[in-house]
Every structure is written in structure tokens, then in C-alpha cells.
Amino acid sequence: MTTTYPDSYYAASINEADQREPLVGDTRADVCVIGAGFTGLSTALHLAERGFKVVVLEAGRVGFGASGRNGGQIVHSYSRDMDFIERNYGKDMAVEMGKMAFEGGRIIRRFVDQYKIDCDLKDGGIFAACNRKQMKELEGKKALWEKHGNTSLELLDAKQTQNYVGTERYEGALLDNSGGHLHPLNLARGEAKAFESLGGKIYEQSSVTEIQKGEPAVVKTASGQVTCDFVMVAGNAYLTGLLPQQEQKSMPCGTQIITTEPLSKDLQEQLLPKDNCVEDCNYLLDYFRLSGDGRLIYGGGVTYGAREPDKIEALIKPKMLKTFPQLKNVKVDYAWTGNFLLTLMRLPQFGRIGSNVYYAQGYSGHGVTSTHLAGELIASAIQGQAQRFDIMASLPQHPFPGGRIMRVPYTAMGAFYYDMRDKLGI
Ligand SMILES: Cc1cc2nc3c(=O)[nH]c(=O)nc-3n(C[C@H](O)[C@H](O)[C@H](O)COP(=O)(O)OP(=O)(O)OC[C@H]3O[C@@H](n4cnc5c(N)ncnc54)[C@H](O)[C@@H]3O)c2cc1C
């Protein structure tokens, strides 16, 4: 496993690059968290705020995984919404999950505010409709989210949308004023510093090789071990081997991002006059926004099974030019890939193994807010208030059809079908 940051815009614009030492020898903690992405950091910070002694073990560096590479978009709710949850798991479940659907964004804003994290946080996220059918769905989404308490939404017709996104591509949009965007690697590193300011300890380059279950449990790396009362596994798509029972029920997938050279003020105003982030409503969606220093960050597509495509710029730039043809002669400075974890129902997987090993994963591409919620739920559960964690953990976790070998082609075939429907607008 490569354990340095990929050559991304985020790594190049990091606030500080302090390295942390690897774990050597034995140590004791109340809780050992495996993985320093948003799930692990939010859990660690919430626990440290409650007075727990927490050690975080990270195989690479803080924010090495999806959390330090993503689109930086604060997208609320889950990859599937409360209407899907109600149809599949009943009204009570939809109501309970609806109560938590907008909490992750509030947690992020609290952390940024309370710990003075410098991460270019901006308000306002846009869901853009590529056809009439998607616009109808956005009307439904507005009604649904309002029913569950989000009252900061505005529908935009095609003409109004152009005041927010400088393209003729969209039939309309839904603006979520409580959405937004940020520099995800600087958020992760800021959360790590906040955790350390409360006495927490993070070891980098410390890949966990084994969890010896028991009370206490022992978490082992090549050069040390942590004896602890609770373990939290937060490795998501980068985890291998530690949660074998979850591997049939989840699939690492790649998605790629490019970042242009800094754009002139005029061009920034033309593309995104109100500096919102945008994701379209296609199954294989495009997502984009401006960086703090005025570049366009544009992502899209999915590679099932997390293969790393060779030519990311060749893959993503045509998508960007379809939205913004005016960028034809603009240089791309950075291109990178990252892995998220897909589940069959596109809903997150929370669970407890035995009495004291917790996990949360599988946000299916929409994890910036749900990871932060996960940290709060797990910290509360460890503290003895498990009601909300138990609701999430009661969601069924299904295996992918086709097992480990055939799940990739089967899922790619399914995505091809939905992609064709989007292209045909049906
Ligand atoms: C390119 C891309 C764009 C995305 N854009 C968005 C977006 O705009 N909005 C949104 O809501 N979501 C987005 N997502 C999804 C979101 O980034 C993820 O859901 C979220 O960051 C997952 O956080 P995590 O902490 O669970 O996992 P990760 O951030 O992947 O962290 C897991 C960590 O665990 C470590 N680890 C793994 N195994 C071990 C081990 N054995 N020992 C120690 N450490 C270990 C890894 O090194 C890694 O640092 C995107 C994802 C990608 C890849």
C-alpha cells in the first residue's frame, strides 16, 4: 500500500504537513480507532470531547483515503433518500433516519467554528437536473427534505439556474442553502489537530494487521499494539482483511477528479457566480466547484472494483468541457483518483461485533456528512447511549450478487443500464 498523499490539488495546498510517528511498543487506551479519515476522526474527536482516552492508528497519513481526496461537497442525507428507506424498511425507519439526515453538516460547521479550522468553507450546494424527469425528482426531493426538517431549499428553473451555474446544460436545479463545500484534506487535518489539542494521540504509518477480540481487545500493528476497551474500525474502502464478514457486502469503487490552473476572476464569475458547489442528478454523476484559490475542481464517473484508470485527465476533461466548453484552452494542473465504498442498497453500514468492536462504512459516495454523523453516533454508543446507533445498525446489510468475483461486472452492468436511462432522459 502506498502511504503518502496522492499528487492532488489538496495535498499541494495543505495548511501544514506535520508527520506523526508510527506506533512502537505497547500502549493502553479506552478506545482504539482504526483509520484517520472523517469517520475515524469524527469518532475520535467526539470521544475526546467526552473525556475518553483515544488512540488513532492510521496506515498512511491523516486524510490519506477518500476524506483527503473527495469533491469537498457537503451533501445532506444519504446516498438513498428517506422515500427509498420508507419503501424498503418502513415509515418508522424513514422518520428516525430523517431526524439524523441533516446533522452531519451541522457537526462539520461546529468543528470548523469551535476549533477554528481553516478549510475554505462556503455555503450553498446545487443539485442540477439534466432533463425533465430529473427536475420532477428534484421537486419531490424538496418536498421530502422539507418534511424531514430542511427548510433552506429553493427550486430554480432553467433560466434561474444560469444565475448560479454558467452553462445551458440544465433543465433546472435545487439549491440547498445548508449544503456547501470545503477543502476536505484541510478539514481532516484540522480535526486531527483539534483531537490532539484535547489529549488524543494519532500514529501514522501504522497499519493494523490484527484485532484480537476480547475484553480488553488488543489491536496490533507490525511494531506495536494498543490494549483497549473498545475498537472502532473506520478503514472504509481502504480496509483489507479486518472485517471479512463485510467484504461480500460492500465494494470499493474509484472516482476521479481533475483541477484546473487558477482561473481569472471573470471566468470564475461566469462559471459559478455565487461560488456554490454542484452535482448533477445522473446515476454516474458529475460534481464540481471552485477551490479557495479560484480553480475548477471537477469530478465524475465511477470505476467499479477500484481499478485506477491510467489517463484521468482524458477521462474527466471531456465531461468538464461538456458543461463548460469555454474551458477548452485551460490547463489541468492536477488529476487523481480515490476510492469510496459502495453497498448494495447504497445505505451506510453500521455495526457492532461482539460487545466492543464497532464499525461504520459504505456511505456509497455521499460520505462527507454521514461520516461526521457516524462519529457522533458511535461516541454516544460507547458512552452508553446507543439508541441512535442501533437504529442505523438495524438496516439490513445485503451481500452483492455474484460474490467477490462477479460483483464487479454485475454492478457495472446495472450502472450501464441506469446511465443509458439518464442519457435518454427516461
Ligand atoms: C474522489 C472522491 C470524491 C468524493 N466526493 C464526495 C463529495 O463531494 N461529497 C461527499 O459527501 N462524499 C464524497 N465522497 C465520499 C467521501 O469522501 C467518503 O464517503 C468519506 O470520505 C469516507 O470517509 P472514511 O473516513 O469512512 O474513509 P476514508 O477517508 O477512506 O478513510 C479510511 C482510512 O483508513 C485507513 N486504513 C485503512 N485500513 C487501515 C488499517 N488496516 N490500519 C490503519 N488504517 C487503515 C486508510 O489509510 C484511510 O486513511 C467522495 C469520494 C471520493 C473517493
The ligand as an ORCA input file, in Angstrom:
! r2SCAN-3c Opt
* xyz 0 1
  C     -12.882     11.117     -5.378
  C     -13.990     11.104     -4.375
  C     -14.894     12.160     -4.355
  C     -15.911     12.195     -3.398
  N     -16.682     13.311     -3.279
  C     -17.575     13.419     -2.263
  C     -18.281     14.620     -2.054
  O     -18.049     15.629     -2.719
  N     -19.240     14.657     -1.064
  C     -19.484     13.556     -0.273
  O     -20.363     13.628      0.590
  N     -18.762     12.421     -0.402
  C     -17.798     12.327     -1.359
  N     -17.049     11.196     -1.475
  C     -17.188     10.143     -0.446
  C     -16.456     10.518      0.852
  O     -15.200     11.067      0.560
  C     -16.279      9.270      1.719
  O     -17.537      8.672      1.950
  C     -15.668      9.576      3.077
  O     -14.538     10.417      2.972
  C     -15.280      8.275      3.785
  O     -14.564      8.583      4.943
  P     -13.963      7.408      5.832
  O     -13.262      8.050      6.954
  O     -15.030      6.427      6.153
  O     -12.926      6.660      4.870
  P     -11.520      7.153      4.328
  O     -11.460      8.621      4.236
  O     -11.224      6.381      3.097
  O     -10.523      6.773      5.495
  C     -10.161      5.453      5.805
  C      -8.762      5.499      6.411
  O      -8.479      4.246      6.998
  C      -7.120      3.939      6.784
  N      -6.950      2.483      6.921
  C      -7.466      1.514      6.128
  N      -7.061      0.285      6.581
  C      -6.304      0.517      7.677
  C      -5.602     -0.339      8.570
  N      -5.584     -1.672      8.435
  N      -4.900      0.221      9.592
  C      -4.896      1.574      9.783
  N      -5.530      2.427      8.944
  C      -6.237      1.904      7.916
  C      -6.859      4.451      5.380
  O      -5.476      4.669      5.141
  C      -7.679      5.740      5.354
  O      -6.925      6.877      5.711
  C     -16.053     11.108     -2.455
  C     -15.172     10.027     -2.523
  C     -14.145     10.028     -3.446
  C     -13.186      8.868     -3.456
*
